Amino acid sequence: MVSARIRRMTGAHWLTLFGLVLLAWGALYVMALPEEMRAAGRIYGAEFLASLCTVTPDAAGFARITAMWALMSAAMMAPTALPALATYDELSHSGQTNFAALVAGYLAVWIGFAVLAAAAQMALFRAGLVSAFGDSRSALLSALLLAVAGAYQFSPMKEACLAKCRAPLSFFMQHWDEGAWRNGLRLGLVCLGCCWALMALAFVGGVMNLAFMGLATVIMVIEKLPDLGRWLTRPLGAALLGGAGWMLLDAI
């Protein structure tokens, strides 16, 4: 069913989606350059690139950190939203839809998340708990984040949000009368409910660690698949709790 819905997406939707994903990952790659390459005008010959690379709390303002989190959220969440986008596109043949309003509502939620995540990163950096590149300097903080994420994998809220993400047709039918904008907001909140704890693990793996971000994206995509996702959620929770225990022992 999911593959059939995805195949029905129009060319414009595909081009827009993957264009935005590629742009986001490309920008994040540039932002992830190490500190010694930030002022690399001698290498790149471009002051713009050097300024773009400066997105760590030691050198960038809150707005740039927020923009980085917004880009990261877009790059990681766009693939997970494919089934819902394909379903909404399919419904456009049977009723009035507004794809732009749906996406705007969805993005509004994740921009709000980016603001909160940026504020958390700035606070943790100033407290000396994470490095300039967003990875934890505290075994206790790492253990806490892993434990929270692991426990959340077993929570009723996580299960409820995943159920809605795995059945986008039922989700849209339930809230169709609210309009595209509110549907987008609801969809964004449901996706946030599925993924916020895993996204918070960026402070363990490193906010600017592209390998971690890629792995987390794959995990979140699989979790939302109706057939495969149910076999991943709880084992992943157990693994995260085990990692938290190991971190805690290491801290002691």
C-alpha positions in Angstrom: 0.0 0.0 0.0 2.7 2.5 0.9 4.7 1.8 -2.2 1.6 2.2 -4.3 0.8 5.6 -2.8 4.4 6.8 -3.2 4.3 5.8 -6.9 1.3 8.0 -7.3 3.1 11.1 -6.2 3.4 13.7 -9.0 6.7 14.6 -10.6 6.5 18.1 -9.1 6.2 16.7 -5.6 9.1 14.4 -6.0 11.4 17.1 -7.4 10.4 19.5 -4.7 10.9 16.9 -1.9 14.2 15.6 -2.9 15.5 18.9 -4.0 14.9 20.2 -0.5 16.4 17.1 1.1 19.6 17.4 -1.0 19.9 21.1 -0.3 19.5 20.5 3.5 22.0 17.7 3.6 24.4 19.7 1.4 24.2 22.7 3.7 24.6 20.5 6.8 27.7 18.9 5.2 29.3 22.4 4.8 28.3 23.4 8.3 29.9 20.2 9.7 33.4 21.2 8.5 35.9 21.2 11.4 37.0 24.4 13.1 40.3 24.6 11.4 38.6 24.8 8.0 36.1 27.5 8.9 38.3 30.3 7.8 39.5 28.4 4.8 39.4 31.2 2.3 42.7 29.9 1.1 41.1 26.6 0.3 37.6 27.7 -0.9 38.3 31.3 -1.8 34.9 32.3 -0.6 34.1 34.4 2.5 30.4 33.3 2.2 31.4 29.7 2.7 33.6 30.5 5.7 30.7 32.4 7.3 28.3 29.7 6.6 30.5 27.1 8.3 30.3 29.1 11.6 27.3 27.5 13.2 28.7 26.3 16.5 27.7 28.1 19.7 31.2 29.4 20.3 31.1 31.5 17.1 27.5 31.7 15.9 24.4 33.4 17.3 21.1 31.8 18.3 19.5 32.4 14.9 22.2 30.4 13.1 22.0 27.5 15.5 18.2 27.5 15.0 18.6 27.5 11.2 21.0 24.6 11.5 18.5 22.6 13.6 15.7 23.5 11.1 17.8 22.2 8.2 18.7 19.1 10.1 15.0 18.5 11.0 14.0 18.9 7.3 16.7 16.6 6.1 15.9 13.9 8.6 12.1 14.1 8.6 11.3 14.5 4.9 12.0 10.8 4.1 9.8 9.7 7.0 6.9 11.9 5.8 6.8 10.2 2.4 3.8 7.9 3.1 1.7 10.8 4.5 2.6 13.0 1.6 1.8 10.3 -0.9 -1.6 9.6 0.8 -2.5 13.3 0.8 -1.6 13.5 -2.9 -3.8 10.5 -3.6 -6.7 12.2 -1.8 -6.3 15.2 -4.1 -8.1 13.3 -6.8 -11.2 12.8 -4.6 -11.6 16.1 -2.8 -10.3 19.6 -2.2 -6.7 19.7 -1.0 -4.0 22.3 -0.4 -0.6 20.6 -0.5 1.3 23.9 0.2 -0.8 24.6 3.4 -0.3 21.0 4.6 3.5 21.3 4.2 3.5 24.8 5.8 1.7 23.5 8.9 4.0 20.5 9.1 7.1 22.7 8.8 5.8 25.2 11.4 5.9 22.4 14.0 9.5 21.5 13.2 10.6 25.1 13.1 9.2 25.4 16.7 11.2 22.2 17.6 14.3 23.8 16.0 14.0 26.8 18.2 13.7 24.7 21.4 16.6 22.4 20.3 18.8 25.4 19.6 18.0 26.9 23.0 18.8 23.5 24.6 22.1 23.3 22.7 23.1 26.9 23.7 22.3 26.2 27.3 24.2 22.9 27.4 27.2 24.4 25.7 27.3 27.3 28.2 27.1 24.8 31.0 30.1 22.9 29.6 28.0 19.7 29.1 28.4 19.6 25.3 31.2 20.6 23.0 31.1 23.2 20.2 29.9 20.5 17.8 27.1 19.4 20.1 28.4 16.1 21.4 28.1 15.3 25.1 31.0 15.9 27.4 29.2 14.3 30.3 28.7 10.6 30.7 25.8 11.3 33.0 24.1 13.5 30.4 24.6 10.8 27.8 23.2 8.2 30.1 20.1 10.4 30.9 19.4 11.1 27.2 19.7 7.4 26.3 17.5 6.3 29.2 14.8 8.8 28.3 14.9 7.8 24.6 14.9 4.1 25.5 12.0 4.4 28.0 10.0 6.5 25.5 10.2 3.6 23.0 7.9 1.7 25.4 5.4 4.5 26.1 1.8 4.6 25.1 2.3 8.1 23.5 5.1 6.8 21.3 2.8 3.9 20.2 -0.1 6.2 19.6 1.9 8.5 17.4 3.5 5.7 15.5 0.0 4.2 14.9 -1.1 7.4 13.2 2.1 7.7 11.2 1.7 4.1 10.0 -1.9 4.7 8.9 -1.9 8.2 7.2 -5.2 7.6 5.4 -7.1 7.0 8.6 -5.4 10.1 10.1 -6.5 12.4 7.3 -10.0 11.0 7.2 -10.3 11.6 10.9 -9.3 15.3 10.7 -10.2 16.1 7.1 -12.8 18.8 8.0 -10.2 20.8 9.8 -8.5 21.8 6.6 -5.0 21.4 5.2 -3.2 23.8 7.5 -4.5 22.2 10.7 -3.9 18.7 9.2 -0.3 19.8 8.6 0.0 21.0 12.2 -1.4 17.7 13.5 0.8 15.7 11.2 3.8 17.6 12.4 2.9 17.1 16.0 2.4 13.4 15.5 5.8 13.1 13.8 7.4 15.1 16.6 5.8 12.7 19.0 7.4 9.8 17.2 10.8 11.2 16.8 11.7 13.9 19.4 13.5 11.5 21.8 15.6 10.0 19.0 16.4 13.5 17.7 17.5 14.5 21.2 20.2 11.8 21.0 22.0 14.2 18.6 23.5 15.5 21.8 25.0 12.1 22.4 26.2 11.2 18.9 27.0 14.8 18.0 24.7 17.5 16.5 27.1 17.9 13.5 27.8 14.2 13.1 26.4 13.4 9.7 26.9 9.6 10.2 24.8 9.7 13.3 22.1 11.8 11.6 22.0 9.4 8.7 21.6 6.4 10.9 18.9 8.1 13.0 17.0 9.0 9.7 17.1 5.3 8.6 15.8 4.2 12.0 12.9 6.7 12.0 11.9 5.8 8.4 11.8 2.0 9.3 9.9 2.7 12.5 7.1 4.3 10.5 6.7 1.4 8.1 3.6 -0.7 9.1 5.2 -4.1 8.5 8.8 -3.5 9.7 8.4 -0.8 12.2 6.7 -2.8 14.9 9.8 -5.2 15.0 12.2 -2.3 15.7 10.6 0.0 18.3 10.9 -2.1 21.4 14.2 -3.8 20.7 15.6 -0.3 20.0 14.3 0.8 23.3 16.0 -2.1 25.1 19.2 -1.3 23.3 19.1 2.3 24.3 18.4 1.4 27.9 21.3 -0.9 27.8 23.5 1.8 26.4 22.3 4.1 29.2 23.3 1.5 31.8 26.7 1.1 30.3 27.2 4.9 30.2 26.1 5.2 33.8 28.6 2.5 34.9 31.3 4.2 33.0 30.5 7.5 34.7 30.7 5.8 38.2 
